[in-house]
Amino acid sequence: MASKPVEQLSQVIVRFAGDSGDGMQLTGSQFTSETALLGNDISTLPDFPAEIRAPAGSLPGVSGFQLHFADHDILTPGDAPNVLVAMNPAALKTNVKDLPKGGTLIVDADAFKDRNLQKAGYAANPLEDGSLEEYQVHAVPLTTLTVGALKDVEGVTSREAERSKNMFALGLMSWLYGRPIEPTIEFLNAKFAAKRPEIAEANIKALQAGFAFGETTETFAVTYEIKPAKLEPGTYRNITGNQALSMGLVAASKLSGLPLFLGAYPITPASAILEELAGYKHFGVRTFQAEDEIAAAGAAVGAAFGGMLGITTSAGPGVVLKAETIGLAIQLELPLVICDIQRAGPSTGMPTKPEQGDLLMVLFGRNGESPVPVIAASSPSDCFDAAIEACRIALKYRTPVYLLSDAYLANGSEPWLLPDVDQLPDISTTFATEANGEDGTFLPYLRDEQTLARPWALPGTKGLEHRIGGLEKADRTGNISYDPENHDLMTRLRAQKVAGIASDVPELEVDDPDGDAKVLVLGWGGTFGPIAAGVRRARKNGRPVAHAHLRYLNPFPRNTGDVLRRYEKVLIPEMNLGQLLKLVRAEFLVDAVGYNRVRGVPLRASEVAEAIEAMVDQ
Amino acid sequence: MSTMKDFKTDQEVRWCPGCGDYAILAAMQSFMPELGIERENTVFVSGIGCAARFPYYMNTYGMHSIHGRAPAIATGLATSRPDLSVWVVTGDGDALSIGGNHLIHALRRNVNIKILLFNNKIYGLTKGQYSPTSELGKVTKSTPMGSLDWPFNPLSLAIGAEATFVARAIDTDKSGMTDVLRAAAAHRGAAFVEIFQNCPIFNDDAWDFVRDDKEGVNRIALRDGEPILWGADHEKGLRQRADGSIEVCAASDPDVLVHNASHPTPSLAFALSRVTQERDNGTPVGVFRNVERPVYDDLMSEQLATAVEKRGSGDLAALLHSGETWTIS
C-alpha cells in the first residue's frame, strides 16, 4: 500500500503525550492492538497523572503512553523513546528530555500558540527558536487537518471535531509504521455507533485522513516495517497486569470449585480489578464495593468463613487499613488473598506511579507474631499465574496470602501466550464433614500433620458447630486460652505452618548461561523486565553475570541461601531503598549490595546494566 | 425439634455477676428453638467488648472478630450464604464509635442480618470510660470533669440510615424482648434492635427508669395498629405536632397517634425515636419501624442468576480468549 520507500527496523519505542483530555491512553492502546495483530513483541507503559483533568494545557495535566515493539522478544517498555508524539507544548516540555538526540518528534503545530506556550512555561515557541534542532521535527497542523477532514460530518460540534485529532495522529503513526487501521475502525464502531454514530464517523474519518496524510505529505520520506517477532507458537492476546490478575482470580475460583467473593474499595491503581471482576457475574463472582478498606477485607473474611474464595484488593494506603483484619485471618486460620497493587508512598504518595515500597509492610506490618506468605508477580501476564498460586497456598494452608503487583504491571501490557485451561493446576480443597475428636467432638484446631492446616468446617454442616475468634486459641479445641505454654506453642505452630510452605514451592532458578559468573543479580516482582534486559546488556558487553528472580518473598525458596552463597557478589536492584536487601542480609548473612531508585518509574535497563558492569569490574 | 439446652455451649460464661447480658443470653437461648432454624444454619458474629463474647456461649457457628467490624464481616457471610441466619451482637462502643461506619452502611444496604446492640452507655471491658451513648457531662475515668460529647440516639441513627427494621427492648423484660426478637427474625433484610442492658459495675442503674418500671409508668409500649397510650392508668398518649414532631397528650385527645410501623417514610419512626425519658418522662419500647425494601443479598443473587441466564455459565477458556487474539504457528 505504501508508495514510499520502506525501511526495515528491528525495534521502535513510541511515546504518545498530550493533555489528559486528548485521549492519549486510548490512542496508545489502539496502536498497541494494531501492533499486536502484526505479531510484534510488545511492552507498554501508560504514564498518567492522578488528576482526572488537570487544567488544559498545564504541565501536571500531561498524560503519556509508551509502546515498545520489536521483531524479537523484548522485556521492557524501553528506557527512552525513538519517537515522541507531542500534542501540545506542555507534553513537549515534560517529555522531550527523554528523547535522545536525533530522535523523531511529531507535534501538533496548531497547539503551539501563545497561551499554550505560556502555560507550559515557554518564553519563545520551541518550534521556531531553534531549541529542537537536534531532533527530526515534524510540525504537523493536526488540529486544522482534522477539522478540515470532518467538515462534512453532520451532528458533530467543532469542539468534538477538534477532539478527534488523536485519531488523526493515530492514523498518521499507523501509516508510518505500516500498522492496519481496521481494528481501530471496528473498535470505534463498537464504542460509538449505537449511541452517537456521528462520533464514530468523525473519529474514523480523522483516522483515515491521518493515514492518507502520511502517504501524500512530503514531510515523511519513508515508511518503516518491523517484522513479526519469533515468539513461541500459540495463541496470544495483549494483556495488562490488572486484567491478568482478575482472570487469574476467576481461574482460581474455577480450579478450586469455590465461588469468588471480592471485597474492595476503589483505589488507584487497583480499581480496575474490581471493575473487571464486576463483569464476571456469570462466573458466580460476587463483587462487594465496601464502605471502606476495612469493610472490604472484613467482608472477604466473612465470605471465607462461609466457604467462598475470599479476596480483597487494594494499594498501600488501603492495605495498611486492612492490617487488623489480616491479623484476624491469621488467628482464624482462614484462606484470604490480599492483592496489593503497590504505588509510590508514603501516605497518598504518587497514586499512579509504581514502587516496591510495601514489601516490609506486608511482611511485618501487623501486631504480634503474624506470619503471612507473600508472592510477587514479575510481569503483566505473570499476574495470572501468580494469582492462581496465591489462591492455592491460601486454600491449602488456610492462611491469608499477600499477592504483590505494582502500578507498572497493573497498567502495562504485553502479549500473553494463552495457557491451555486443562493444564492449569488443580487447587481444589476439602471441607470438614464429620467430627475429628475421639469422643465425637469437632476440634477446629486439630491440624493436618503435613501442612499444619486446620480443618475448614462451613456453617450449615451439622454437628460441627464451633466458634472462632481473634482471642488466642487452645491447641486442638480452639477454645479461648490464656495458658502461657499454649500461646508459645500456637505462636510457633503458626510460624512453622508458613515456613513449611517452602517445601511446596519451586526452588529459586538461576539464569547463568555460561556458569562462570561471579556476580549474582537478585530481583523480585515487577522489576523482572528491566533487570533481565540489563543483564542481557551487561553480558553483551562482555560481563558474565547470573540472574535470579524471587516470586516467593515469604517463605523464601528452600535453596535461596545456597544460591546466594555461590556467588562472590550479590546485587539487588529494587524500586525502594533496599527492602529485600535488608531481608537477605538479615536472613542469610550475605553482604549484598543494593541498586535503588524510587522515581515512580520502572528501573531503566541501561542503568541496571551499568550497575552490573561496575560491580563485575570492581 | 431443638430445645434451649441445645443452644448452650460447654464454655463457662464470663460476664460479671448481675450483668444484663445473662438475661439476654437466656432469652436468646430459649427463643431460638421456636424459630425452627437448625443450629448449624445459625451464625453469631461479634466485634469486641463485653457483648462480643456472646457467640462463645451460643452452640451455633460463631465468630468473635475485631472491634467494630462485625457488620462488615456479617455482610460478606450473609451475601455469600443466603441460606444462613446471621446475627450480629454488638455494644454501644463497638457499633456506634469504632464501627459506626459499618453499621450505617449495613443498614442502608439492607443486608439480611440481625443486629443486636447491647447499650449500657459505658465502656465495660476497658473498665469504665464514657461511650458514644453516655450523656453530656457524664463523669467517668476518662472524663473526670464530665463528658463533652453529645450522645448518639441509636434508634435515630439507625432510622436516619433508613434501616428497614428498628426496635428497642429491655434486658429484664423477657417477653417484650422475645416479641421484638421474633419480629426481627421474621424480617427479611437488616434488623436493628437496641437492647437496654445494665452494667452493674461501671454504670449501674442507668436504665432503672424502665427496667424497674413494672407498673408501666415510664414504658411506652408500641403496638402496631393501636393507639399509643401509656402511664400507670393509660392516661397519657402521644400525638404528632403540625411540624411532624411528637409530644405527650392526654389519652382522651382525639389526635392520639395510632402506631404505624410500616409507614413508608422514616420520618414518623424518627419522631418517635426522639421521645425520651429526659424530654418526655417516657421511653417507647417495641418495634418502631418495619418496612419492606429490596434486600442486598437477594439483589446480588438475582444479578448472578441474570448474568448466567444472559451469557451462559462462565467458560474459562472463552474468557481467556476474549478480545483480540492472534496465533503464531
Interface residues (C-beta under 8 A of the other chain):
Chain A: S33 A36 L37 G39 P183 P228 L231 E232 P233 G234 T235 Y236 R237 N238 M247 V250 A251 K254 P259 F261 G263 Y280 K281 H282 F283 G284 R286 F288 A290 E291 D292 I294 A295 G298 A299 A300 V301 G302 A303 A304 F305 G306 G307 M308 G310 E324 T325 G327 L328 L332 L418 P419 V421 P459 G460 T461 K462 G463 L464 E465 H466 R467 I468 G469 G470 L471 N479 I480
Chain B: T9 Q11 E38 R39 E40 N41 T42 V43 V45 I48 P55 Y56 M58 N59 T60 Y61 G62 M63 H64 S65 I66 R69 A72 I73 A74 T75 G76 L77 A78 T79 S80 R81 D83 L84 N101 H102 H105 M300 Q303 L304 T306 A307 V308 K310 R311 G312 S313 G314 L316 A317 L319 L320 H321 G323 E324 T325 W326 T327 I328 S329
